Amino acid sequence: MSSNRKIAVVLKGYPRLSETFIAQELLGLERAGHELVLIALRRPTDLKRHPIHDEIRAAVHYLPEYLHDEPRRVLRALLRSVPKAGFWRALGPFLRDLLRDRTRNRFRRFGQALVLFSEWPGDAGWLHAHFIHTPASVTAYASLMAGVPWTCSAHAKDIWTSSDWELSEKLGSARWTVTCTRTGFEHLKGLTDAKSRVHLSYHGLDLDRFPVFGGSHSSRDGADPGDPVRIVSVGRAVAKKGFDVLLRALSLLPDLNWRFDHIGAGDLTQELRALADELGLADRVRWNGALDQKDVLARYRDSDIFALACRIAADGDRDGLPNVLVEASSQRLACVSTAVSGVPELLEDGENGLVVPPEDPRALAAALERLIRDPELRQRLGAAAERRVRTEFDHQSSVRQLIGLFHDEWRKVP
């Protein structure tokens, strides 16, 4: 590959435990022979890493998360950039954006783009943003400054919490954009005349890291207090995951024996703990915090039910297709979730999982009770879910699609 084909990938943060789908894509691109350099808008906050992060060879460069934290670096970037034509190419679009979005955040993204332009990573000749909100803003400005093309992977929150005017303009300036659910795909296509440049690409799963489970899930049915049914959920403690709804559903269950494990960190953890106490669930709920991928895999195999009560949050934030549902399904674990965004694109109610309306603790409790009492149903749904994941959600297909999109564009670039 010629040197100007190096891809600078702009990320909100790196590495992040909740974004294994990004890490597996980066590793897939590297293994296909693509040279990457990673540009992160913030440093990691997770105390642990997944093993995959240690396999990715790309160098990581961190931009100032807040401009006032590194004023000399930002001033140096401004002084270096002002004499160059690229600065003036980007200034006009920035000012137009600022008139519609008069926030500190807008200055922050332009300042981060200046630092990226000033400290350009080697011979990178292409920019790719993961998330179409703030990382794509930095990428779009830097693309104008450096005179290099850019592309984008859009996911969930970034789509649904961004204004239509901004999405439309980014879709128009990016060479192409991929997104991971049909609902997001249809929404983005509706915002641009360049519909052929929007592509649906499911993340999929690295099945080598989630091999076939050679054991079997239990036949627990909630009758034995010494051997309770094990319910697990994995996700950050944030509003869109609906863990408060899940806790309320658990409190509505009849006199059955179960235990619930939550895996993940997040701002709402203490609030959820307090809710569990209020509902009288404290002795049946374990809060495990963030775990690495190997530990999460072990929990899937040791559990009976996976539950995730996805919802649309008050600010419009929502999941796309939660990767944890794909992971749990790969281990024949019976899943129950809600009809939000891309969840029904993986789970069909009664076929390979149970799907209930969001924000409905009673419906969720009924689905959980059904799964608790019926181990044969769990086994049937889990087996069907695994078949679907292993035939339709292998991440290699999404990596091949991305490689094809890059190559198609590179053939157009002199």
ROLO-379555 format. One record per residue (C-alpha): residue number from 1; residue in three letters; x, z negated, y. Coordinates in pm, whole numbers, plus 50000, padded with zeros to 5 digits. Example, Ala and Ser with C-alpha at 12.3 -4.5 7.8 and 13.67 -1.06 7.14 Angstrom:
BEGIN
[1, ALA, [51230, 49220, 49550]]
[2, SER, [51367, 49286, 49894]]
END
This chain:
BEGIN
[1, MET, [50000, 50000, 50000]]
[2, SER, [50139, 50091, 50341]]
[3, SER, [50221, 49805, 50574]]
[4, ASN, [49936, 49873, 50818]]
[5, ARG, [49687, 49800, 50540]]
[6, LYS, [49758, 49426, 50548]]
[7, ILE, [49430, 49244, 50607]]
[8, ALA, [49407, 48948, 50843]]
[9, VAL, [49110, 48742, 50718]]
[10, VAL, [48951, 48520, 50983]]
[11, LEU, [48787, 48205, 50841]]
[12, LYS, [48608, 47913, 51001]]
[13, GLY, [48822, 47667, 50805]]
[14, TYR, [49060, 47684, 50512]]
[15, PRO, [49071, 47559, 50246]]
[16, ARG, [48718, 47422, 50202]]
[17, LEU, [48579, 47277, 49878]]
[18, SER, [48233, 47414, 49956]]
[19, GLU, [48356, 47774, 49986]]
[20, THR, [48487, 47861, 49642]]
[21, PHE, [48309, 48196, 49671]]
[22, ILE, [48547, 48288, 49954]]
[23, ALA, [48853, 48163, 49769]]
[24, GLN, [48771, 48364, 49455]]
[25, GLU, [48723, 48677, 49669]]
[26, LEU, [49060, 48626, 49840]]
[27, LEU, [49233, 48579, 49507]]
[28, GLY, [49056, 48886, 49366]]
[29, LEU, [49176, 49101, 49656]]
[30, GLU, [49532, 48974, 49613]]
[31, ARG, [49527, 49043, 49241]]
[32, ALA, [49411, 49397, 49316]]
[33, GLY, [49727, 49448, 49523]]
[34, HIS, [49600, 49378, 49874]]
[35, GLU, [49825, 49185, 50109]]
[36, LEU, [49640, 48919, 50305]]
[37, VAL, [49714, 48678, 50585]]
[38, LEU, [49462, 48402, 50656]]
[39, ILE, [49360, 48299, 51007]]
[40, ALA, [49162, 47973, 51022]]
[41, LEU, [48975, 47840, 51325]]
[42, ARG, [49014, 47482, 51205]]
[43, ARG, [49236, 47283, 50975]]
[44, PRO, [49105, 47144, 50646]]
[45, THR, [48904, 46824, 50647]]
[46, ASP, [48852, 46790, 50270]]
[47, LEU, [49084, 46546, 50099]]
[48, LYS, [49097, 46755, 49780]]
[49, ARG, [49163, 47118, 49692]]
[50, HIS, [49040, 47341, 49414]]
[51, PRO, [49309, 47480, 49181]]
[52, ILE, [49226, 47831, 49302]]
[53, HIS, [49358, 47748, 49649]]
[54, ASP, [49705, 47697, 49502]]
[55, GLU, [49690, 48041, 49339]]
[56, ILE, [49629, 48228, 49664]]
[57, ARG, [49966, 48344, 49802]]
[58, ALA, [49862, 48446, 50152]]
[59, ALA, [50017, 48265, 50446]]
[60, VAL, [49775, 48059, 50655]]
[61, HIS, [49783, 48048, 51035]]
[62, TYR, [49571, 47798, 51227]]
[63, LEU, [49431, 47877, 51571]]
[64, PRO, [49359, 47593, 51816]]
[65, GLU, [49030, 47441, 51708]]
[66, TYR, [48970, 47327, 52066]]
[67, LEU, [49151, 47499, 52351]]
[68, HIS, [49214, 47174, 52540]]
[69, ASP, [49403, 47037, 52238]]
[70, GLU, [49679, 47298, 52275]]
[71, PRO, [49674, 47401, 52644]]
[72, ARG, [50033, 47529, 52652]]
[73, ARG, [49975, 47753, 52353]]
[74, VAL, [49658, 47894, 52507]]
[75, LEU, [49823, 47945, 52849]]
[76, ARG, [50118, 48118, 52686]]
[77, ALA, [49879, 48349, 52501]]
[78, LEU, [49695, 48430, 52825]]
[79, LEU, [50017, 48511, 53013]]
[80, ARG, [50137, 48734, 52731]]
[81, SER, [49804, 48914, 52703]]
[82, VAL, [49705, 48983, 53062]]
[83, PRO, [49963, 49262, 53115]]
[84, LYS, [49841, 49445, 52805]]
[85, ALA, [49561, 49701, 52795]]
[86, GLY, [49396, 49524, 52504]]
[87, PHE, [49318, 49219, 52718]]
[88, TRP, [49121, 49431, 52962]]
[89, ARG, [48942, 49616, 52682]]
[90, ALA, [48811, 49285, 52553]]
[91, LEU, [48741, 49121, 52889]]
[92, GLY, [48436, 49334, 52973]]
[93, PRO, [48253, 49265, 52643]]
[94, PHE, [48342, 48897, 52673]]
[95, LEU, [48193, 48873, 53023]]
[96, ARG, [47876, 49052, 52910]]
[97, ASP, [47846, 48807, 52622]]
[98, LEU, [47908, 48516, 52857]]
[99, LEU, [47615, 48619, 53079]]
[100, ARG, [47387, 48585, 52775]]
[101, ASP, [47559, 48282, 52622]]
[102, ARG, [47691, 48057, 52899]]
[103, THR, [47853, 47800, 52674]]
[104, ARG, [48193, 47645, 52620]]
[105, ASN, [48182, 47792, 52273]]
[106, ARG, [48199, 48144, 52420]]
[107, PHE, [48518, 48059, 52614]]
[108, ARG, [48657, 47891, 52304]]
[109, ARG, [48616, 48203, 52088]]
[110, PHE, [48772, 48427, 52350]]
[111, GLY, [49063, 48183, 52387]]
[112, GLN, [49116, 48175, 52010]]
[113, ALA, [49117, 48554, 52006]]
[114, LEU, [49383, 48552, 52279]]
[115, VAL, [49603, 48324, 52068]]
[116, LEU, [49551, 48546, 51764]]
[117, PHE, [49639, 48857, 51969]]
[118, SER, [49944, 48689, 52124]]
[119, GLU, [50073, 48558, 51790]]
[120, TRP, [49970, 48864, 51588]]
[121, PRO, [50048, 48802, 51217]]
[122, GLY, [50319, 49051, 51128]]
[123, ASP, [50205, 49403, 51056]]
[124, ALA, [49839, 49333, 50986]]
[125, GLY, [49638, 49646, 51051]]
[126, TRP, [49288, 49531, 50966]]
[127, LEU, [49068, 49231, 51051]]
[128, HIS, [48800, 49090, 50824]]
[129, ALA, [48575, 48799, 50925]]
[130, HIS, [48406, 48562, 50686]]
[131, PHE, [48081, 48460, 50857]]
[132, ILE, [47916, 48667, 51127]]
[133, HIS, [47882, 48387, 51382]]
[134, THR, [48192, 48225, 51535]]
[135, PRO, [48463, 48379, 51311]]
[136, ALA, [48318, 48725, 51379]]
[137, SER, [48317, 48657, 51755]]
[138, VAL, [48689, 48578, 51747]]
[139, THR, [48748, 48879, 51522]]
[140, ALA, [48552, 49122, 51741]]
[141, TYR, [48744, 49019, 52055]]
[142, ALA, [49078, 49030, 51873]]
[143, SER, [48990, 49373, 51733]]
[144, LEU, [48946, 49508, 52087]]
[145, MET, [49267, 49343, 52204]]
[146, ALA, [49481, 49464, 51915]]
[147, GLY, [49315, 49803, 51870]]
[148, VAL, [49259, 49749, 51497]]
[149, PRO, [48929, 49792, 51308]]
[150, TRP, [48730, 49501, 51172]]
[151, THR, [48475, 49429, 50901]]
[152, CYS, [48263, 49129, 50813]]
[153, SER, [48115, 48922, 50531]]
[154, ALA, [47793, 48752, 50643]]
[155, HIS, [47647, 48468, 50439]]
[156, ALA, [47364, 48232, 50533]]
[157, LYS, [47377, 47988, 50826]]
[158, ASP, [47577, 48240, 51025]]
[159, ILE, [47295, 48495, 50997]]
[160, TRP, [46997, 48270, 51059]]
[161, THR, [47138, 48065, 51346]]
[162, SER, [47272, 48363, 51544]]
[163, SER, [47074, 48547, 51811]]
[164, ASP, [46949, 48895, 51727]]
[165, TRP, [47130, 49056, 52020]]
[166, GLU, [47464, 48922, 51901]]
[167, LEU, [47407, 49019, 51540]]
[168, SER, [47304, 49368, 51648]]
[169, GLU, [47616, 49420, 51858]]
[170, LYS, [47849, 49290, 51588]]
[171, LEU, [47684, 49513, 51327]]
[172, GLY, [47740, 49804, 51561]]
[173, SER, [48109, 49739, 51620]]
[174, ALA, [48215, 49638, 51267]]
[175, ARG, [48309, 49922, 51033]]
[176, TRP, [48086, 49760, 50768]]
[177, THR, [47922, 49429, 50688]]
[178, VAL, [47839, 49282, 50349]]
[179, THR, [47598, 48999, 50283]]
[180, CYS, [47513, 48804, 49971]]
[181, THR, [47133, 48791, 49947]]
[182, ARG, [46858, 49052, 49970]]
[183, THR, [46678, 48851, 50238]]
[184, GLY, [46990, 48850, 50456]]
[185, PHE, [47053, 49217, 50378]]
[186, GLU, [46703, 49323, 50487]]
[187, HIS, [46724, 49109, 50802]]
[188, LEU, [47057, 49258, 50909]]
[189, LYS, [46948, 49613, 50833]]
[190, GLY, [46651, 49560, 51061]]
[191, LEU, [46882, 49479, 51352]]
[192, THR, [47097, 49793, 51353]]
[193, ASP, [47062, 50168, 51360]]
[194, ALA, [47378, 50191, 51148]]
[195, LYS, [47192, 50079, 50835]]
[196, SER, [47434, 50253, 50599]]
[197, ARG, [47706, 50014, 50714]]
[198, VAL, [47522, 49707, 50584]]
[199, HIS, [47574, 49635, 50213]]
[200, LEU, [47434, 49385, 49963]]
[201, SER, [47710, 49216, 49762]]
[202, TYR, [47635, 48908, 49553]]
[203, HIS, [47930, 48669, 49539]]
[204, GLY, [47914, 48625, 49166]]
[205, LEU, [48124, 48377, 48972]]
[206, ASP, [48476, 48378, 48835]]
[207, LEU, [48370, 48345, 48473]]
[208, ASP, [48726, 48271, 48365]]
[209, ARG, [48693, 47939, 48548]]
[210, PHE, [48348, 47877, 48405]]
[211, PRO, [48391, 47981, 48041]]
[212, VAL, [48117, 47966, 47782]]
[213, PHE, [48026, 47604, 47702]]
[214, GLY, [48102, 47560, 47334]]
[215, GLY, [47910, 47235, 47308]]
[216, SER, [47542, 47164, 47346]]
[217, HIS, [47329, 46981, 47598]]
[218, SER, [47147, 46672, 47480]]
[219, SER, [46795, 46628, 47346]]
[220, ARG, [46728, 46327, 47571]]
[221, ASP, [46363, 46305, 47673]]
[222, GLY, [46356, 46008, 47908]]
[223, ALA, [46224, 45766, 47646]]
[224, ASP, [46544, 45571, 47578]]
[225, PRO, [46650, 45331, 47856]]
[226, GLY, [46996, 45313, 47697]]
[227, ASP, [47043, 45691, 47714]]
[228, PRO, [46877, 45825, 48031]]
[229, VAL, [46834, 46194, 48111]]
[230, ARG, [47119, 46302, 48338]]
[231, ILE, [47024, 46492, 48652]]
[232, VAL, [47300, 46632, 48872]]
[233, SER, [47321, 46810, 49206]]
[234, VAL, [47620, 46952, 49391]]
[235, GLY, [47617, 47020, 49762]]
[236, ARG, [47711, 46892, 50103]]
[237, ALA, [47493, 46618, 50243]]
[238, VAL, [47339, 46836, 50513]]
[239, ALA, [46978, 46905, 50606]]
[240, LYS, [46942, 47248, 50444]]
[241, LYS, [47023, 47109, 50097]]
[242, GLY, [46707, 46898, 50098]]
[243, PHE, [46853, 46593, 49930]]
[244, ASP, [46597, 46371, 50104]]
[245, VAL, [46322, 46580, 49941]]
[246, LEU, [46495, 46547, 49605]]
[247, LEU, [46520, 46168, 49641]]
[248, ARG, [46152, 46146, 49728]]
[249, ALA, [46069, 46361, 49424]]
[250, LEU, [46272, 46130, 49202]]
[251, SER, [46082, 45830, 49340]]
[252, LEU, [45755, 45996, 49232]]
[253, LEU, [45855, 46031, 48868]]
[254, PRO, [45655, 45824, 48618]]
[255, ASP, [45810, 45560, 48396]]
[256, LEU, [46091, 45773, 48253]]
[257, ASN, [46457, 45696, 48207]]
[258, TRP, [46690, 45911, 48416]]
[259, ARG, [47009, 45892, 48620]]
[260, PHE, [47096, 46108, 48920]]
[261, ASP, [47450, 46208, 49023]]
[262, HIS, [47521, 46362, 49361]]
[263, ILE, [47852, 46545, 49411]]
[264, GLY, [47959, 46636, 49763]]
[265, ALA, [48040, 46491, 50103]]
[266, GLY, [47862, 46540, 50433]]
[267, ASP, [47732, 46388, 50754]]
[268, LEU, [47405, 46267, 50602]]
[269, THR, [47559, 46071, 50314]]
[270, GLN, [47495, 45726, 50463]]
[271, GLU, [47143, 45823, 50566]]
[272, LEU, [47070, 45944, 50212]]
[273, ARG, [47213, 45627, 50061]]
[274, ALA, [46983, 45424, 50286]]
[275, LEU, [46686, 45639, 50179]]
[276, ALA, [46770, 45584, 49811]]
[277, ASP, [46776, 45209, 49875]]
[278, GLU, [46443, 45226, 50060]]
[279, LEU, [46284, 45419, 49773]]
[280, GLY, [46412, 45170, 49516]]
[281, LEU, [46648, 45420, 49352]]
[282, ALA, [46985, 45265, 49433]]
[283, ASP, [47060, 45153, 49077]]
[284, ARG, [46979, 45500, 48934]]
[285, VAL, [47173, 45715, 49182]]
[286, ARG, [47549, 45763, 49195]]
[287, TRP, [47723, 45911, 49498]]
[288, ASN, [48043, 46072, 49373]]
[289, GLY, [48171, 46235, 49691]]
[290, ALA, [48359, 46565, 49679]]
[291, LEU, [48512, 46662, 49343]]
[292, ASP, [48735, 46952, 49250]]
[293, GLN, [48614, 47242, 49040]]
[294, LYS, [48737, 47105, 48707]]
[295, ASP, [48553, 46777, 48754]]
[296, VAL, [48238, 46959, 48865]]
[297, LEU, [48251, 47175, 48551]]
[298, ALA, [48274, 46863, 48335]]
[299, ARG, [47967, 46716, 48509]]
[300, TYR, [47764, 47034, 48447]]
[301, ARG, [47844, 47011, 48076]]
[302, ASP, [47761, 46642, 48057]]
[303, SER, [47425, 46675, 48235]]
[304, ASP, [47075, 46778, 48130]]
[305, ILE, [46922, 46912, 48453]]
[306, PHE, [47057, 47061, 48775]]
[307, ALA, [46837, 47012, 49083]]
[308, LEU, [46871, 47151, 49436]]
[309, ALA, [46588, 47125, 49691]]
[310, CYS, [46697, 47398, 49935]]
[311, ARG, [46503, 47421, 50262]]
[312, ILE, [46509, 47593, 50599]]
[313, ALA, [46645, 47335, 50844]]
[314, ALA, [46501, 47278, 51191]]
[315, ASP, [46772, 47492, 51353]]
[316, GLY, [46708, 47781, 51113]]
[317, ASP, [47006, 47702, 50891]]
[318, ARG, [46950, 47776, 50522]]
[319, ASP, [47139, 47858, 50207]]
[320, GLY, [47195, 48213, 50092]]
[321, LEU, [47230, 48203, 49715]]
[322, PRO, [47393, 47865, 49644]]
[323, ASN, [47697, 47925, 49428]]
[324, VAL, [47640, 47591, 49253]]
[325, LEU, [47321, 47729, 49098]]
[326, VAL, [47522, 48017, 48953]]
[327, GLU, [47788, 47774, 48828]]
[328, ALA, [47536, 47542, 48664]]
[329, SER, [47354, 47836, 48505]]
[330, SER, [47682, 47960, 48356]]
[331, GLN, [47697, 47635, 48157]]
[332, ARG, [47345, 47671, 48012]]
[333, LEU, [47224, 47389, 48235]]
[334, ALA, [46851, 47406, 48311]]
[335, CYS, [46802, 47443, 48687]]
[336, VAL, [46517, 47356, 48921]]
[337, SER, [46526, 47469, 49283]]
[338, THR, [46308, 47600, 49565]]
[339, ALA, [46185, 47941, 49677]]
[340, VAL, [46423, 47973, 49972]]
[341, SER, [46646, 48269, 50063]]
[342, GLY, [46831, 48406, 49760]]
[343, VAL, [46733, 48139, 49506]]
[344, PRO, [46453, 48355, 49353]]
[345, GLU, [46706, 48639, 49323]]
[346, LEU, [46878, 48427, 49056]]
[347, LEU, [46604, 48204, 48914]]
[348, GLU, [46265, 48331, 48799]]
[349, ASP, [46015, 48052, 48754]]
[350, GLY, [45953, 47983, 48387]]
[351, GLU, [46196, 48250, 48274]]
[352, ASN, [46545, 48114, 48345]]
[353, GLY, [46468, 47811, 48560]]
[354, LEU, [46191, 47636, 48750]]
[355, VAL, [46123, 47729, 49113]]
[356, VAL, [45895, 47526, 49339]]
[357, PRO, [45795, 47550, 49707]]
[358, PRO, [46036, 47391, 49956]]
[359, GLU, [45948, 47065, 50131]]
[360, ASP, [45720, 46963, 49843]]
[361, PRO, [45840, 46645, 49668]]
[362, ARG, [45532, 46634, 49441]]
[363, ALA, [45586, 46986, 49309]]
[364, LEU, [45955, 46911, 49257]]
[365, ALA, [45872, 46584, 49080]]
[366, ALA, [45632, 46770, 48847]]
[367, ALA, [45903, 47023, 48760]]
[368, LEU, [46158, 46749, 48699]]
[369, GLU, [45915, 46556, 48478]]
[370, ARG, [45848, 46869, 48277]]
[371, LEU, [46220, 46924, 48218]]
[372, ILE, [46289, 46557, 48144]]
[373, ARG, [46020, 46540, 47876]]
[374, ASP, [46095, 46877, 47712]]
[375, PRO, [46456, 46926, 47593]]
[376, GLU, [46356, 47247, 47412]]
[377, LEU, [46236, 47395, 47742]]
[378, ARG, [46565, 47295, 47901]]
[379, GLN, [46757, 47472, 47627]]
[380, ARG, [46548, 47789, 47655]]
[381, LEU, [46576, 47810, 48034]]
[382, GLY, [46946, 47725, 48030]]
[383, ALA, [47024, 47993, 47773]]
[384, ALA, [46831, 48255, 47971]]
[385, ALA, [47005, 48151, 48294]]
[386, GLU, [47347, 48182, 48133]]
[387, ARG, [47268, 48531, 48000]]
[388, ARG, [47168, 48647, 48344]]
[389, VAL, [47478, 48506, 48514]]
[390, ARG, [47717, 48652, 48259]]
[391, THR, [47560, 48998, 48279]]
[392, GLU, [47474, 49023, 48651]]
[393, PHE, [47683, 48773, 48848]]
[394, ASP, [48045, 48837, 48753]]
[395, HIS, [48245, 48816, 49077]]
[396, GLN, [48466, 49105, 48967]]
[397, SER, [48188, 49347, 49060]]
[398, SER, [48171, 49214, 49418]]
[399, VAL, [48551, 49232, 49452]]
[400, ARG, [48546, 49592, 49326]]
[401, GLN, [48276, 49673, 49580]]
[402, LEU, [48484, 49527, 49864]]
[403, ILE, [48794, 49716, 49753]]
[404, GLY, [48593, 50037, 49751]]
[405, LEU, [48459, 49972, 50101]]
[406, PHE, [48809, 49903, 50236]]
[407, HIS, [48950, 50216, 50073]]
[408, ASP, [48667, 50434, 50204]]
[409, GLU, [48741, 50318, 50559]]
[410, TRP, [49118, 50345, 50525]]
[411, ARG, [49083, 50709, 50429]]
[412, LYS, [48924, 50766, 50771]]
[413, VAL, [49205, 50591, 50961]]
[414, PRO, [49506, 50810, 51048]]
END
